[in-house]
């Protein structure tokens, strides 16, 4: 009886350890985007997408294509989107849509209502021809240039650049 019990204990331990080997271990180099939502005085973070759930990032148009469905309401409930590589925060983008009347001179996650696509843009709206606005936007872009390169390099490594 002791032999059977001992065998069952070892078999169970072996089985559980083998099952753990079958689960995909998270890639420590993974890129992810965390959405931050402020409800009253507390901030809650939600993984909006990871590099695995991305289809591509187009470096020409700055379109960011993710696999999950999204809409205006899913984007605008968040205050900001923080992009991470491993545990390093690369940069933060504010959500904007085409119905926002304010300007942003730093990185935005633009949900375009006309083509139903997401874009990572240096500011909003991009067509402003104001020297102060464009100068500040260029300075903010220069500040994140090194981390932007890390972002693009990572997407190149995992085959997500368009």
C-alpha positions in Angstrom: 0.0 0.0 0.0 2.8 2.4 0.8 4.4 1.6 -2.5 1.2 2.5 -4.4 0.8 5.7 -2.4 4.4 6.7 -3.0 4.0 5.9 -6.7 0.8 8.1 -6.9 2.5 11.0 -5.2 5.5 10.9 -7.5 3.3 10.4 -10.6 1.1 13.3 -9.6 4.2 15.5 -9.0 5.6 14.5 -12.4 2.3 15.1 -14.1 1.9 18.7 -12.7 5.5 19.5 -13.5 5.1 18.2 -17.1 1.9 20.3 -17.5 3.8 23.4 -16.5 6.3 22.7 -19.2 3.5 22.7 -21.8 2.3 26.2 -20.9 4.0 28.9 -22.9 6.3 30.9 -20.7 5.9 34.6 -21.1 8.6 36.2 -23.2 10.6 38.5 -20.8 11.4 40.8 -23.8 7.7 41.3 -24.7 6.3 44.6 -25.8 3.0 45.5 -24.3 0.6 48.5 -24.0 -1.1 49.1 -20.7 -4.2 51.3 -20.6 -4.6 53.4 -17.5 -8.2 54.3 -16.4 -8.9 56.8 -13.7 -12.0 56.1 -11.7 -12.4 58.7 -9.0 -9.0 58.7 -7.1 -7.8 55.2 -8.0 -6.0 54.2 -11.2 -6.6 50.8 -12.7 -4.3 49.3 -15.3 -5.4 47.0 -18.1 -3.2 45.3 -20.7 -4.6 46.8 -23.9 -2.5 44.7 -26.2 0.8 42.8 -26.4 3.1 42.2 -29.3 1.4 38.9 -29.7 -2.0 40.5 -30.3 -0.6 43.0 -32.8 -0.9 42.4 -36.5 1.5 45.2 -37.5 2.8 48.7 -37.0 3.2 50.7 -40.3 6.2 53.1 -39.9 5.0 55.1 -42.9 1.5 55.9 -41.8 1.9 55.1 -38.1 -1.1 52.8 -38.2 -1.2 50.3 -35.3 -3.2 47.3 -36.2 -4.2 45.0 -33.3 -6.1 41.8 -33.4 -8.9 42.6 -30.9 -12.0 44.5 -31.8 -12.1 48.0 -30.4 -14.4 51.0 -30.7 -14.6 54.6 -29.6 -15.9 53.7 -26.1 -13.1 51.2 -25.5 -10.5 53.8 -26.3 -11.9 56.9 -24.6 -12.5 55.4 -21.2 -8.7 55.4 -20.7 -6.6 58.4 -19.7 -3.4 57.2 -21.2 -1.6 54.3 -22.7 1.8 53.3 -21.4 4.1 51.2 -23.7 6.5 48.8 -22.0 9.4 46.7 -23.2 10.1 44.2 -20.5 9.5 46.3 -17.3 10.9 49.5 -18.9 8.4 52.2 -19.7 9.1 53.4 -23.2 6.6 56.2 -23.7 3.1 57.3 -22.9 0.3 58.2 -25.4 -2.9 60.0 -24.7 -6.1 58.8 -26.4 -7.7 61.1 -29.0 -10.4 60.9 -31.6 -11.6 63.1 -34.4 -14.2 64.7 -32.3 -11.8 66.1 -29.7 -11.5 69.9 -30.0 -8.3 70.3 -28.0 -4.7 70.0 -29.3 -2.0 67.7 -28.1 1.7 68.3 -28.8 2.9 65.0 -27.5 2.4 61.3 -28.5 -1.2 60.3 -29.0 -3.1 57.1 -29.7 -5.4 58.4 -32.3 -8.6 56.5 -33.0 -9.7 57.7 -36.5 -13.5 57.6 -36.7 -13.5 57.9 -40.5 -11.4 54.8 -41.2 -11.8 52.9 -37.9 -8.1 52.6 -37.4 -5.6 53.3 -34.6 -2.5 55.5 -35.2 0.5 56.5 -33.0 1.1 60.1 -33.9 3.4 62.8 -32.6 0.5 65.2 -31.8 -3.1 66.0 -32.6 -4.2 67.3 -34.9 -1.2 66.8 -37.2 -2.1 69.5 -39.7 -1.6 72.5 -37.2 0.7 75.1 -38.7 1.7 76.9 -35.5 5.4 77.4 -34.8 5.0 77.1 -31.0 2.9 73.9 -31.4 5.2 72.2 -34.0 8.3 73.2 -32.1 7.1 71.7 -28.8 5.9 68.6 -30.7 9.3 68.2 -32.3 11.0 68.6 -28.9 8.8 65.9 -27.4 9.5 63.6 -30.3 13.2 64.1 -29.8 12.9 63.3 -26.1 11.4 59.9 -26.8 13.6 59.1 -29.9 15.8 56.5 -28.1 12.8 54.6 -26.7 10.9 54.9 -30.0 13.9 53.2 -31.7 13.7 50.4 -29.1 10.0 50.1 -29.9 10.5 49.9 -33.6 13.6 47.5 -33.2 11.5 45.2 -31.1 8.7 45.1 -33.6 11.2 44.4 -36.3 12.6 41.4 -34.4 9.2 39.9 -33.9 8.1 40.6 -37.5 5.4 43.2 -36.8 6.7 46.1 -38.9 4.8 46.9 -42.1 
